[in-house]
């Protein structure tokens, strides 16, 4: 079935129901800048990180993230590719309330995409299965977004129907979002763009008029929650709609503990200790400037106090295609380095540990792991160097954490694998216990505070 016709056919029953129950029809009212508030991120797999699934998931995510920049650079107007979240080791879910009265749901927290969406109604053909849904007819604050509304135009490829309203421009704004390469027909979400009141945190801070996707059909891996919370730099992301100056998180290395995520002014998000943070500028892709990614400039990597001689330009953008660059991403478990950086840093790490080559059975497609029987009990330091002189001094848990195998065996594994793309991703293991803050004001910078600060 044609994608557009299929989407509208699925929407028809719900649109008729919403119309019969007189769900409001209105444009987006700007959300005023909120007071600061805090919510929590919870890792889906609290018992430990399975390194086989971590590798598979990180490689899949890398392919989708890299495809977004390159496909959007050459895409026809209106085409889009978003970023998927695969179920598996390393997912983080964010809890929220939606509607009046509020229904408590959770969705994957993703700094690599913008659309907020949740399963809508029975949603028999939706992934993930088994999780709760949002029911618009049970909420007094549910509202359609009209086709003629400016917010509808911020969708990459809006679809429109006049089922629930009469007249030009009063139809319902609907969407089909493809995740990753737009040619991959098995990772998508589609439904109706609506607005609702969202609540966050223990204090139930409420924000009306948030645009989100009321999903009627989806396919792909989206964790175990009810949808996705886009935290990227796009116009429909949660942070953009809240109109906050900054947001930040601290991903706890205690995998059973919640990880706080905060929104508000820079002073609120940093606790007023901005001077104790290091900062580096946020960059913009030179070819596709509306990508939601948080790009930074990585200038080098040191191992054991020795600066690895990585060729100049390894971490730079390709200014003709938009490929490459370096992003911080909450949705990728492992860190992904392109060659020659991966091989040079790996060999330096192994050399300082007394190895002349990777351990037996290790190759570029595997994690390099050291079992408890290894004679090496101490490990060389590892530091990431960023633009502006910001040095991220990693703990052993950031780059050699304890991980689990399929049979329950544990080992310390290097949390870095080779990137098959030019893109570099700083994954969430390498970010753990750092307070990471994105300053979205005119300064446009990323700040981080060491765990001991």
C-alpha positions as CSV (number, residue, x, y, z in Angstrom):
1,X,0.0,0.0,0.0
2,X,1.2,3.5,-0.7
3,X,2.7,5.0,2.5
4,X,0.5,8.1,2.4
5,X,-2.7,6.2,1.7
6,X,-1.8,3.6,4.3
7,X,-1.2,6.2,6.9
8,X,-4.5,8.1,6.2
9,X,-6.5,4.8,6.2
10,X,-5.2,3.9,9.6
11,X,-6.0,7.4,10.9
12,X,-9.6,7.4,9.7
13,X,-11.2,5.5,12.7
14,X,-9.4,7.6,15.3
15,X,-10.0,10.9,13.5
16,X,-13.8,10.2,13.4
17,X,-13.8,9.3,17.1
18,X,-11.8,12.4,18.1
19,X,-14.2,14.5,16.0
20,X,-17.3,13.0,17.6
21,X,-15.9,13.7,21.1
22,X,-15.0,17.3,20.2
23,X,-11.3,17.2,20.7
24,X,-10.1,20.8,20.4
25,X,-8.7,22.1,17.2
26,X,-6.1,24.8,17.5
27,X,-2.7,26.1,16.7
28,X,0.4,25.9,18.8
29,X,0.7,28.4,21.6
30,X,4.3,29.1,22.5
31,X,5.3,27.5,25.7
32,X,6.8,30.1,28.0
33,X,10.3,29.5,29.4
34,X,9.8,27.2,32.4
35,X,11.3,27.3,35.8
36,X,13.9,24.7,36.1
37,X,12.8,21.1,36.7
38,X,14.3,17.7,36.8
39,X,13.2,14.2,35.7
40,X,15.0,10.9,35.7
41,X,16.5,8.6,33.0
42,X,16.5,4.9,33.8
43,X,18.7,2.4,31.9
44,X,16.5,-0.4,30.5
45,X,19.0,-3.2,31.3
46,X,19.9,-2.5,34.9
47,X,21.6,-5.8,35.7
48,X,24.6,-5.0,33.5
49,X,25.8,-4.3,30.0
50,X,25.9,-7.2,27.6
51,X,28.8,-6.6,25.3
52,X,27.5,-8.6,22.4
53,X,24.3,-6.7,22.3
54,X,26.1,-3.4,22.9
55,X,28.3,-3.9,19.8
56,X,25.3,-4.9,17.7
57,X,23.2,-2.0,18.9
58,X,25.9,0.6,18.6
59,X,26.8,-0.5,15.0
60,X,23.2,-0.3,13.9
61,X,22.8,3.1,15.5
62,X,26.0,4.3,13.8
63,X,24.7,3.3,10.4
64,X,21.4,5.2,11.0
65,X,23.1,8.3,12.4
66,X,25.6,8.5,9.6
67,X,22.9,7.9,7.0
68,X,20.8,10.8,8.2
69,X,23.5,13.4,7.5
70,X,24.4,12.0,4.1
71,X,20.9,11.2,2.9
72,X,19.5,14.6,4.0
73,X,22.4,16.3,2.2
74,X,21.2,14.8,-1.1
75,X,17.5,14.4,-0.3
76,X,14.7,16.0,-2.3
77,X,12.6,18.6,-0.4
78,X,10.5,17.0,2.3
79,X,12.4,13.8,2.5
80,X,13.8,12.9,5.9
81,X,15.7,10.2,7.9
82,X,15.5,10.2,11.6
83,X,17.6,8.2,14.2
84,X,16.4,4.9,15.6
85,X,16.7,3.5,19.1
86,X,17.3,-0.2,19.1
87,X,16.0,-2.3,22.0
88,X,19.0,-3.7,23.8
89,X,21.9,-2.9,26.1
90,X,22.3,0.8,26.8
91,X,18.8,2.3,26.3
92,X,17.6,5.1,28.6
93,X,13.9,5.8,29.2
94,X,12.4,9.0,30.4
95,X,9.1,9.1,32.4
96,X,6.5,11.8,31.7
97,X,2.8,12.4,32.1
98,X,0.6,13.3,29.2
99,X,-3.0,14.7,29.1
100,X,-5.6,16.0,31.6
101,X,-5.8,14.0,33.8
102,X,-2.3,12.9,33.2
103,X,-1.4,9.4,32.0
104,X,2.0,8.2,33.1
105,X,4.2,6.9,30.2
106,X,7.8,6.5,29.4
107,X,9.8,6.9,26.1
108,X,13.3,6.4,24.9
109,X,15.4,9.5,25.6
110,X,17.2,10.4,22.4
111,X,19.6,13.3,21.7
112,X,19.9,12.2,18.1
113,X,16.3,13.0,17.0
114,X,13.6,15.6,17.5
115,X,10.0,14.3,17.2
116,X,8.3,13.4,20.5
117,X,5.8,10.5,19.9
118,X,3.8,8.0,21.8
119,X,1.5,5.1,20.9
120,X,-2.0,6.3,20.5
121,X,-5.1,4.3,21.4
122,X,-5.1,0.5,20.9
123,X,-2.3,0.8,18.3
124,X,-2.5,-2.9,17.3
125,X,0.2,-2.4,14.7
126,X,2.7,-0.5,16.9
127,X,6.1,-1.2,18.3
128,X,7.0,-1.6,21.1
129,X,4.3,-4.1,21.9
130,X,2.9,-4.6,25.4
131,X,3.6,-1.0,26.7
132,X,0.8,1.4,27.6
133,X,-0.8,3.9,25.2
134,X,-2.1,7.5,25.3
135,X,-5.9,7.8,24.7
136,X,-6.7,11.3,23.4
137,X,-10.5,10.9,24.1
138,X,-9.7,10.6,27.8
139,X,-8.0,14.0,28.0
140,X,-9.6,17.4,28.1
141,X,-6.4,19.1,26.8
142,X,-6.0,17.1,23.6
143,X,-5.9,19.2,20.4
144,X,-5.2,18.6,16.7
145,X,-2.6,20.6,14.8
146,X,-4.1,22.0,11.7
147,X,-2.5,21.5,8.3
148,X,-2.2,25.2,7.9
149,X,-0.4,25.7,11.2
150,X,3.3,26.7,11.2
151,X,4.1,23.7,13.4
152,X,2.8,21.3,10.8
153,X,5.3,22.7,8.3
154,X,8.1,21.8,10.7
155,X,7.5,18.1,10.0
156,X,9.9,16.9,7.3
157,X,7.0,15.5,5.2
158,X,3.6,16.4,6.6
159,X,0.5,14.5,5.3
160,X,-3.0,16.1,5.6
161,X,-6.6,15.0,5.8
162,X,-9.8,16.9,6.1
163,X,-11.7,14.1,7.8
164,X,-12.3,15.8,11.1
165,X,-12.7,19.4,10.0
166,X,-14.1,21.4,7.2
167,X,-12.4,23.9,5.0
168,X,-9.0,24.4,3.6
169,X,-6.2,24.5,6.1
170,X,-8.4,23.1,8.9
171,X,-7.5,19.4,8.2
172,X,-5.4,17.3,10.6
173,X,-1.6,17.4,10.3
174,X,-0.3,13.9,10.1
175,X,3.1,12.4,9.5
176,X,5.2,9.5,8.4
177,X,8.7,9.5,10.0
178,X,11.3,7.2,8.6
179,X,14.2,6.4,10.9
180,X,17.7,6.0,9.5
181,X,18.0,5.6,5.7
182,X,14.7,6.7,4.2
183,X,14.8,3.6,2.0
184,X,14.6,1.3,5.0
185,X,10.9,0.7,5.2
186,X,11.0,-1.2,8.5
187,X,11.9,1.6,10.9
188,X,9.2,4.3,11.1
189,X,6.4,5.9,13.0
190,X,3.2,7.4,11.6
191,X,0.1,9.1,13.0
192,X,-1.4,12.5,13.8
193,X,0.4,15.6,15.0
194,X,-1.4,16.8,18.2
195,X,-0.7,19.1,21.2
196,X,-1.1,18.1,24.8
197,X,-0.1,19.0,28.3
198,X,3.1,17.2,29.4
199,X,4.2,16.9,33.0
200,X,7.7,15.9,34.3
201,X,9.4,15.1,37.5
202,X,8.3,14.5,41.1
203,X,6.9,18.0,41.2
204,X,4.8,17.4,38.2
205,X,5.9,20.5,36.4
206,X,3.2,21.0,33.7
207,X,3.7,22.4,30.2
208,X,0.6,22.9,27.9
209,X,0.7,23.0,24.1
210,X,3.6,20.6,23.4
211,X,3.4,19.2,19.9
212,X,3.9,15.4,19.7
213,X,3.1,12.5,17.4
214,X,0.1,10.5,18.3
215,X,1.3,7.3,16.6
216,X,-1.1,4.9,15.0
217,X,1.4,2.6,13.4
218,X,5.1,2.0,13.9
219,X,7.7,-0.6,13.2
220,X,11.3,-1.1,14.5
221,X,13.1,-1.3,17.8
222,X,12.1,1.5,20.2
223,X,13.0,0.0,23.6
224,X,10.3,-1.1,26.0
225,X,8.5,2.2,26.6
226,X,5.6,3.8,24.8
227,X,7.5,5.9,22.3
228,X,10.4,8.3,22.0
229,X,11.3,11.6,23.6
230,X,13.4,13.6,21.0
231,X,16.0,15.8,22.8
232,X,18.0,16.9,19.8
233,X,18.4,20.4,18.3
234,X,15.4,20.1,15.9
235,X,12.3,22.4,16.0
236,X,10.0,19.7,17.3
237,X,12.2,18.4,20.1
238,X,11.3,18.6,23.7
239,X,14.1,21.0,24.6
240,X,13.2,23.4,21.7
241,X,9.5,23.4,22.5
242,X,10.2,24.1,26.2
243,X,12.3,27.1,25.1
244,X,14.9,26.3,27.7
245,X,18.3,27.9,27.8
246,X,20.0,24.6,28.7
247,X,19.5,21.0,29.6
248,X,21.9,18.4,31.1
249,X,22.2,14.9,32.5
250,X,24.4,12.8,34.6
251,X,24.3,9.1,33.5
252,X,25.0,7.1,36.6
253,X,27.5,4.2,36.5
254,X,25.3,2.5,39.1
255,X,23.1,0.9,36.4
256,X,20.2,0.2,38.9
257,X,20.0,3.9,39.9
258,X,18.0,6.6,38.1
259,X,20.1,9.2,36.2
260,X,18.9,12.8,36.6
261,X,18.1,15.0,33.6
262,X,17.5,18.7,34.2
263,X,16.0,21.5,32.1
264,X,16.1,25.3,32.7
265,X,18.5,28.2,32.8
266,X,22.2,27.4,32.6
267,X,22.7,28.4,36.2
268,X,19.9,26.1,37.2
269,X,21.2,23.1,35.2
270,X,24.8,23.5,36.4
271,X,23.7,24.2,40.0
272,X,25.3,27.6,39.8
273,X,28.7,26.0,39.5
274,X,29.3,26.8,35.8
275,X,32.9,27.8,36.5
276,X,33.7,24.2,37.5
277,X,32.7,23.0,34.1
278,X,34.9,22.7,31.0
279,X,33.3,23.8,27.8
280,X,33.7,23.3,24.0
281,X,31.7,25.0,21.2
282,X,28.7,23.2,19.6
283,X,29.3,22.9,15.9
284,X,26.9,22.9,12.9
285,X,27.2,20.4,10.0
286,X,28.4,22.5,7.0
287,X,26.1,20.8,4.5
288,X,22.9,20.0,6.5
289,X,22.5,22.7,9.1
290,X,19.2,21.6,10.6
291,X,20.3,18.2,11.9
292,X,19.4,17.5,15.5
293,X,22.9,16.2,16.5
294,X,25.2,17.8,19.1
295,X,28.4,18.1,17.2
296,X,31.7,19.0,18.9
297,X,35.3,19.4,17.8
298,X,37.6,16.5,18.9
299,X,41.2,17.6,18.5
300,X,43.0,14.5,19.9
301,X,43.2,11.5,22.2
302,X,45.9,10.7,24.8
303,X,46.6,7.3,26.3
304,X,48.8,7.1,29.4
305,X,49.7,10.7,29.1
306,X,50.9,10.3,25.5
307,X,49.1,12.1,22.7
308,X,48.3,9.6,19.9
309,X,49.5,10.9,16.5
310,X,46.2,10.8,14.7
311,X,46.3,12.4,11.2
312,X,44.8,15.9,11.0
313,X,41.3,15.9,9.6
314,X,40.3,12.4,10.9
315,X,37.5,13.9,13.0
316,X,36.5,16.7,10.6
317,X,33.5,17.1,8.4
318,X,33.5,16.3,4.7
319,X,32.5,19.7,3.4
320,X,31.0,18.4,0.2
321,X,28.8,15.6,1.7
322,X,28.4,16.5,5.4
323,X,29.8,13.1,6.5
324,X,32.1,12.8,9.5
325,X,32.2,15.0,12.5
326,X,32.0,14.1,16.2
327,X,28.7,13.9,18.2
328,X,27.8,13.2,21.8
329,X,24.8,10.8,21.8
330,X,22.8,9.5,24.7
331,X,21.3,6.7,22.5
332,X,24.6,4.9,21.5
333,X,26.1,2.6,24.1
334,X,29.7,2.3,22.8
335,X,32.1,5.0,21.4
336,X,32.7,4.7,17.7
337,X,36.1,5.9,16.2
338,X,36.9,5.8,12.5
339,X,40.2,4.6,11.2
340,X,43.0,5.5,11.5
341,X,42.1,6.9,14.9
342,X,40.6,3.6,16.1
343,X,43.7,1.5,15.2
344,X,46.2,4.0,16.5
345,X,44.5,4.5,19.9
346,X,43.9,0.7,20.3
347,X,47.5,-0.1,19.5
348,X,48.8,2.5,21.9
349,X,46.5,1.2,24.7
350,X,47.7,-2.4,24.1
351,X,51.3,-1.4,23.8
352,X,51.3,0.4,27.1
353,X,49.6,-2.7,28.6
354,X,52.4,-5.0,27.3
355,X,50.7,-6.4,24.2
356,X,52.2,-6.1,20.8
357,X,48.9,-6.9,19.0
358,X,45.2,-7.4,19.9
359,X,44.6,-10.4,22.2
360,X,43.8,-13.7,20.5
361,X,40.4,-14.0,18.9
362,X,40.0,-10.2,18.9
363,X,39.4,-8.4,15.6
364,X,38.0,-5.2,14.4
365,X,34.4,-6.5,14.8
366,X,34.8,-7.4,18.4
367,X,35.3,-5.6,21.7
368,X,38.7,-6.0,23.2
369,X,38.2,-7.6,26.6
370,X,40.5,-8.5,29.5
371,X,39.3,-11.3,31.8
372,X,39.8,-11.4,35.5
373,X,42.8,-13.8,35.0
374,X,44.8,-11.0,33.2
375,X,48.1,-10.2,34.8
376,X,47.5,-6.6,34.2
377,X,45.6,-5.0,37.1
378,X,46.2,-1.3,36.3
379,X,45.4,0.5,33.0
380,X,46.8,3.6,31.3
381,X,44.8,6.7,31.4
382,X,42.7,7.9,28.5
383,X,41.8,11.6,27.8
384,X,39.7,13.2,25.1
385,X,40.8,16.6,23.9
386,X,38.2,19.1,22.6
387,X,38.2,22.5,20.9
388,X,38.8,25.3,23.4
389,X,41.1,23.3,25.6
390,X,38.4,21.1,27.2
391,X,40.0,17.8,28.3
392,X,37.8,14.9,29.3
393,X,39.8,12.8,31.7
394,X,38.1,9.4,31.6
395,X,37.9,7.0,34.5
396,X,38.5,3.3,34.0
397,X,34.8,2.7,34.1
398,X,34.3,5.1,31.2
399,X,36.6,3.3,28.8
400,X,37.2,-0.2,30.4
401,X,34.0,-1.0,32.2
402,X,32.9,-4.4,33.5
403,X,30.7,-6.0,30.9
404,X,28.8,-9.3,30.7
405,X,28.9,-12.0,28.0
406,X,26.1,-14.1,26.7
407,X,26.8,-16.8,29.3
408,X,27.2,-14.4,32.3
409,X,31.0,-14.3,32.3
410,X,32.4,-10.8,33.1
411,X,35.4,-9.0,31.8
412,X,36.8,-5.5,31.4
413,X,36.1,-4.4,27.8
414,X,37.3,-1.4,25.9
415,X,34.1,0.6,25.3
416,X,35.3,1.6,21.8
417,X,34.8,-0.1,18.5
418,X,35.8,0.8,15.0
419,X,33.3,3.1,13.1
420,X,32.5,1.9,9.6
421,X,31.6,5.5,8.8
422,X,33.5,8.7,8.9
423,X,31.3,9.7,11.9
424,X,32.7,9.6,15.4
425,X,30.2,9.0,18.3
426,X,30.9,9.5,22.0
427,X,28.6,6.9,23.5
428,X,26.8,6.9,26.8
429,X,29.3,4.6,28.6
430,X,32.1,7.1,28.0
431,X,29.8,9.8,29.3
432,X,28.8,8.0,32.5
433,X,29.1,10.0,35.8
434,X,30.1,13.2,34.0
435,X,27.6,16.0,34.3
436,X,27.0,16.8,30.6
437,X,25.2,20.1,29.8
438,X,24.1,21.5,26.5
439,X,24.0,25.4,26.5
440,X,21.4,26.2,23.8
441,X,21.7,30.0,24.2
442,X,23.6,32.2,21.8
443,X,26.8,30.6,23.2
444,X,26.0,27.2,21.7
445,X,28.4,25.1,23.7
446,X,28.6,21.8,25.5
447,X,29.9,21.7,29.0
448,X,31.0,18.8,31.2
449,X,32.0,18.4,34.8
450,X,34.2,15.5,36.0
451,X,32.6,13.0,38.4
452,X,34.8,14.1,41.3
453,X,33.7,17.8,41.0
